């Protein structure tokens, strides 16, 4: 069996980043991936300004507390003051430009207004409460490199330098379908032996969180002909096809022969739990072939293999360089007396003491564990865990967005 690292290296090595670039309004670009770096044409802030409501003054004019200065002008944010007269102060508000001649701001809580004067009850240092021009961003600097997946704060950063539009990678176009005559949709009555198709909802949500354009071909009958026909349709105009179920080698598992007939397929046995079987290949479309990823049908196996393999593969298609999830070394507040021979990914959550609790049932069919938990423990093969051991924890909040 392949290790997780071997399988992931093979997947990422095969991924071809999408070359098509389009422009998106910065307001609409959340979750998109930059195709070109964002360079600032200006300094931020563009001029020295105050970070506090208060009074701008020369620090040298206040040698001691209780110094009285005449208030010579008023400078709200968005207005430009005049040069500060010696021995005077300017009433100034957060974001207001520091007038020429002033070199410090004393916050209003340390001052007392008396008519046209202000009593300064604090001896300021030069530069106090002054935000210097360019202290955040210098003109000509790259503020967001190509391959950045845009977050709300990254959009704010781009807007702060006046970027109304951004060059982004076209969205990844993903086709999904689900195999199994036992599958039914919520709202339909369950026939004997049937189950509701939870994977359809989970996988579509995961794909949408990654900013993909999703085409859902629904539930496909368990026949070779139907599977091949759906693959041919799914390959048209899509970068990637994802299926759930049917990747084993039973008589009713038609994914393997169907993909082999319509393209090529590698069937991988990966030494992880849950999620041992994974299929990777390509389906011919008459033009550029579509990548194919076949996931296991068990709901937790499908969920975990998506997070570990499909997510980084899609990110690489989008042009993201660093697809490694964040890991935290945390304390185990439980015991696992015997590790599995495979690399286990255990559903766990952080407790009030900062340690980890383990969901009691780690079966690949127990979907409640993925909602109860807030991450996965990456447990090496044959590794028992004693209470108090440090384990590697991968939070869901870095995998689901």
N, C-alpha and C positions, 0 to 999 in steps of 0.2 A: 504493500500500500504506500501511496505517496504521503509525505508529511504535509502539513498545512503550508509550510514555507515553500516546498517544492511546487505544490499546486498553484499557489498564489504567484510565484515567480513565472510559471508557465503562462498563466492568464495575463499578467501585466506585460509580459514580453510580447504577447500576440496583439495587444490592444493598439489600434491605430487611432491616434487623436483625430477628431473631426476637424477638417480644414476649413469648413465653411464659416465665414465670419459675417455677423449682422450687427446693426446698431440697435441699441435699446435705450429708451428714455431712462435716465438714472432713477426716476421715481418708480419705474416698473421693473428694475433689474435685480430685485432681491433673489438670491439663490442662483443667479446666472454666473458663468465663469468668464473672466476677462480673457480676451484673445490678444490684447495688446496692453502694454503697461500704461498706467495713468501718471503723467508727469505734470507737475504744477507749474503754471506760468506766473505765479505770484507768491508773495510771502504771506504766511498766516501766523499771527495777525499781520495785516498790512502796515500797521503803525503802532507805536507804543500806546497802550491803553490801560485803564485801571481794571483790576479784578474785584474792586469793592466800591460800594457807595461811600463817599467821604469827601476829603478835601485834598486837592493837589497843591504842592508847595515845594519850595527849596528846603532840603533838609537842613542847610546851614542857617536858615532863618528861624529855626526852632532849637536853640541851644539848651532849653530846659522846659520842663512841664509848665503848664499854665501860661504859655506864650500867647499873646493876643496878636491876631493878624486880621487885616481888612479883607473882606471877601470882594474880589474885584470882578468876578465873572461867574457864570453858571454854564456848565458843559454837560448836557444830556448825551446819551449814546446817539450816534449818528450826526452829531454837530461838531464843528471845528471851532476851537477857542482861539484867542489871540495870545501873543507872547505874555508870559506872566510877569507883572511888575514886581521888582524886588520888595520884600516885606509884605507881600499879599498872598492870599490863597484863592484857589478856584474851587467853587462847589462843583463836584463831579460825581457822575453816576456810572454804575458798572458798564463797562464797554466804551465809556467816553474816552476821547483821545487826550493824551497827556499834552498840555500846552507847552510850547517852547519855553525853556527856562525852568520848568518844574522837574524834579527828579525823584519825588516820593509822593505817596498818598497815605494819609492817616484816615482810618475808617471812622465813620460818623459816630460810632459808639464811644470813641475816645476823644470826641470834640463836643463843645457846647456853643450853640449859636447865640449871639447877643447882638440884636439889631443887625448892623452891616458888618459886624465882626464875628470872628470865631475864636474861641478859647481852645487851644490845642493842649490836651492833657497827656500827651505821649511824645517822646523824643524820637523822631523817625530816623531810619537809616536810609541812605541813598539807594533807590531801587525798590523800596518797600511797597508791596501791592501793585507793582508796575509789571504788566505783561509786555515783554520786549517784542518789537517787530521781528517776525521770522522765527520766534522761539519754538513754534510748532513745526512749521514747514518753510523751507527756503525755496525761492524760485529756482526752477530747473531740476528739482529733486524728484525722483520716482517715489510716489507715495503708495502705489499699489502695483505689484509686478504682474505680468501676464501669468495666467494660471490660477489667479486668486478667485476663490469661490466667494461671491459677494454676500456679505452679511449686512444687516441694517447699519451697523457702525461703519462698515466700509463704504456704504452708500453715502452716509453723512460726511465721511472724509472726502469722497469725490466731489460732493456738492460744495464743500467748504472752499474748494479751489475753482469753483465755477463750472464744473463739468455737467452739462445738461444731458449729454448722451454718452454712451460707453460702447466700445467695440467688444462684443461678446461672442462666444462660440454658439453656433446653432444648437438648439436643444437636441438631446439624444432621443431618437425615435425608437420606441420599444413596443414590440408586439408581444402579447401574453395570451396563452390559452392553457386549459386545464383538462387533463385526461382522467377518465374514470366513470364507468356507468353507474357507480354508486353515488355520484355527486348530485346534490340537489341545491337549489337556491333558497335562501330564507324567504318565507312566504308561501312556499310550496309544501304540500303534505309530504311527510317522509314515508316512503314505501319500505317494506321490510328489507333490511340490509343497507339502506341508504344513510348518508351523512350529509350535513350541510357543508358547502364549499367555503370554509373559512379562509383558505389560502388566497382565494380571489381577492378578498377584501384586504388582507394583510399585504400582499405583494403590490397591489395597485397603490395602496397608501404609501408604501416605502418608495416606489418609483416616483410618485408625485412629489414626495418630500425632496427627492433629488432633482426636481425640475425637469423630468422627462415628459415627452409627449407620448401618451400611452394609448395604444389601440388594443382593445380587449376583444378577442375572438371567442370568448366564452368557454363553455364546456364542450369538449369534442368527444364523440362516441369512441368506444374502445375497438376501433378497427384500423387496420393498416391503411386502407384506402382513405378513410376520413382524416387520419393523422397526416398522411402525405399531402392531401389536398389543402389542408389548413396551413401546413408548412409553406407550400408554394405561395399561397395568398399572403401569409405573414411576412415572407421575405421581400415582397414588393414595397419599396419605399421605407424600409426600416433598417436601422443600424444593428439591432439586437432582437432576438427572439428568446423569450423565457417561457419555459413550461414547468408545471408542477405535477409530479407523479409520472409513473410509467417509465422510469429510468432503470428499473431492474431488468432481469432477463427471463421473466415468466412468460407464459403463453399469451397473456393479455397485456403485456408491456410492449407497446408498439413504437415507442419513441426511437429506440436504437435502430431498427431496420428502416424506419421512415426517414430519419435524418441521413443515414448512410445511402439511401436511394436518392435523396434530393441534394446531397452534398457530401460532407465528410464528418466523422465523429470520433472523438476520443472518450472512452468510458473510463472514468477514474474512480478508484477506490481510495478514499482519503482517510488517513488514520486519525479521525476526529469523532467525537461523540457529543451531541447528536449530529447526524448528517453525513454518513459514510459515502453514499453514492453521489457522484456529480458528473454530468455529461457536458462536454465542451466541443464545439465544432463550428461549422459554417453551413449555411443553406444557400444554394444557388438561386439567383433571382433573374437571370438573364442580363444583369448588369453587375454592379458591385454586390458581392455576396453579403448576406447578413450573418453576423455572429449568432451562435446558438448556445444557450446555457440551460441545461435540464436539471431542475432541483428535485429533491426527494418530495414525496407526497405527505409524509407526517408533518403536522403543522409546525412543531418546534424545530424540526430538522430543516424545513423550508425557510423558516424565519432566520435561524442561525447561519445557514449557508449563504443566504442573501447578504447578511451583514458582513460575513467574513470574506466572501468572494465576489458576489455580484456588485455590491456597493463600490469597492475599490476599482473594479473593472470599469464601471460606468464613470467614475470620477476620472480615470485615466483617459477614457474616450473624450471627456470634456476638456482634457488638457491640464488637469490638476496633477502636479508633480508629487506632492507629499500626500499619500493616501493611507498612511499608517494611523490607526486610531490611538487616542490618548490612553495611557495605562497608569493606574495608580497603585502603589504598594500599600495595601491595607491589611489590617489585622483580622484574622479569622476568629470569629466568636462561635465556632462550631467545630465538630470533629468529623472527618471523613476517614474511616478506619482503613479503607482499602481503595486505592486508585484503580482506574480502568487501564487496560493495556493501550488504549488510545488516548490522544490528547483530548481531555474533557473541557467543555465550556459549560460551566455550572451557573444556573440562574440564582442570583443573590441580590441582596439589597443592603444599603448602609443603614445601620441602626443609630439610635440617638447618642450612643457612646463613640461613634466614629468607626466601629468595627463592622464586620459583615455577618449577616444572617443568611443561612442557606435555605432555599425552598425545599421542603421535605420530600417532594416527589419530583425526581429529575427525568422522568420518562419523556420520550420525544413526542408523545401525544398529549401532554398536559399543557395546553396553551395558557392556562391560568398563571403558570409560572412566569410567563413573559410580561404579564400585566402586574403581578405582585412584585417582581424584581425590578431593579433599576440598573442592571448591568450583568456582565458575564465574568466569572472567574476563569482565567486561562490556566488550567491545571495540567502540568506535564504528564506524560504516560507513567503509569504505575506509581503515582505520587499520592501517598496518604497525607492528610492534613490534620495536624493537631491544633487544639484550641490555643490561640496566641501566635500561631505561625503567620508570617507575612506572605500574602498571596498577591498575584497580579490581577487587578480588577479593571475591566473595560466598561466605562459607563455608557448606558444607552444614549445619554444626551449628546454624545459625540458620534453616535452611529445612526441616529434616526432623523437627522436634519441635513 
